[in-house]
Amino acid sequence: TSAQIGVTGLAVMGRNLARNFARNGYTVAVHNRTATRTRELVAEFGHEGDFVAAETAKEFVAALERPRRLVIMVKAGDPTDAVIQEFAPLLEPGDMIIDGGNAHFADTRRRERELREQGIHFVGTGISGGEEGALHGPSIMPGGSKESYEPLGPMLEKISAKAQDGAPCVTHVGPDGAGHFVKMVHNGIEYADMQLIGEAYQLLRDVAGYSPARIADIFRTWNTGRLDSYLIEITAEVLSHVDAATGKPFVDVVVDQAEQKGTGRWTVQIALDLGVPVSGIAEAVFARSLSGHAALREASRGLAGPKPAALDEAEAAVFADRVEQALYASKIVSYTQGFHEIAAGSAEYGWDIDLGAVSAIWRGGCIIRAAFLDRIRAAYDARPDLPSLLSDETFAREIAAAQDDWREVLVAATRQGVAAPGFAAALAYYDALRAERLPAALTQGQRDFFGAHTYRRVDRDGSFHTLWGGDRSEASA
Ligand code: NDP
């Protein structure tokens, strides 16, 4: 039998992806460095479809029909290179290697270039949705050549999540590293979404004085409105969960130090390189890092804070509604920043990424799936060259309606001494963008003063320098 697709790397993601292909009627060759995993997969799930178990790389490649479609789902980094080195010599021109791991897009660009010389298509593919998504339908972000999408796209469309309107959550994102770049920014936005939700929770707890169970109910209500999303839904589940051992809210028995695997950090690093202000995403990454500094936090615990003031029941209810506004407005800002980064990456690397199509494939399967993404797609459909999501009329109107509450929430957070860096960074971004004048003019003056870095004038073209150490006359630079 010849298989239409092969998956090598059969840990949680690869195993579920292979099952997903098989359940959709494809014959799937399966392979793993440690062969017991391959045998286990076939023994446990062989009844779900047609699997061809391969013990060696040679057997694996021989089992695939041409052009060969070989999916790598191994640990990202060196293991990916090791696996490519093992398989590439066995492949022929026209075959393709699909890397579904969380690779850095710069690695993907390098691998694509190297394999292209051999006539092999390298399809760096972002896959989101965790192990459940891999099995039941993930959001898929393939990069690579356009030609490779023709024999591959229909299969990915079949196994992908479907949005509410039935559209498959997959599109050819763009050449070489475009898919992994978009997956990276997806994860950065995911960090921001999670941080904003975390801040909303903490404010409802410390300012409104609500219990986790009550906050879970509030999130459930929010989930029926414009915040309707997977992350809000699971937040309610986590907050209402009670620890069996202690009878306490689960959230109170978990160590409050958040971990990360690095894609959020990459999003910020690359944004710095591209000069894109992703302040909200950066705060989310820093918030996780701050949480992990246990000794520093311990040493800081005695520092002074404000006197807490309790809200009465009516005030708390008003405050909770305001938090919804603040959360929604901040969410618009983090997506604005994320899409700005994708647009900048696309321009830098010549990817020609369709931002509307990207928002459309995030509507299902992935961690940030949300009703909200339909609105983003509508914004880009209406105006593909939209300079920023904030310039979309609908979003601008919604923020206009939310901003008073957003500010009040930050006033309350400040007064009560509750850190809300995500909300604050988002509002600062909004206020800075809409400002008539920024203190950057003063910065330019300082730079010219100490370093003769020159400045431009509002009323004349050219560069100028003031003779600060002399008579303070101005010279054309
Ligand atoms: P892991 O990242 O834990 O990787 C384990 C797999 O990699 C095993 O099959 C292992 O083989 C193989 N492997 C490791 N080193 C080598 C090597 N040098 N040569 C050959 N094979 C090697 O598995 P996951 O399923 O969690 O993730 C797979 C990929 O998917 C990763 O890149 C991950 O970042 C990405 N991803 C994961 C998500 C998740 O929710 N977990 C979501 C989206 C993407 P062996 O059994 O022999 O040790």
Boltz pocket constraint, residues with backbone or C-beta under 6 A from the ligand:
constraints:
  - pocket:
      binder: B
      contacts: [[A, 8], [A, 9], [A, 10], [A, 11], [A, 12], [A, 13], [A, 14], [A, 32], [A, 33], [A, 34], [A, 37], [A, 73], [A, 74], [A, 75], [A, 76], [A, 78], [A, 79], [A, 82], [A, 83], [A, 100], [A, 101], [A, 102], [A, 103], [A, 127], [A, 128], [A, 129], [A, 130], [A, 131]]
      max_distance: 6.0
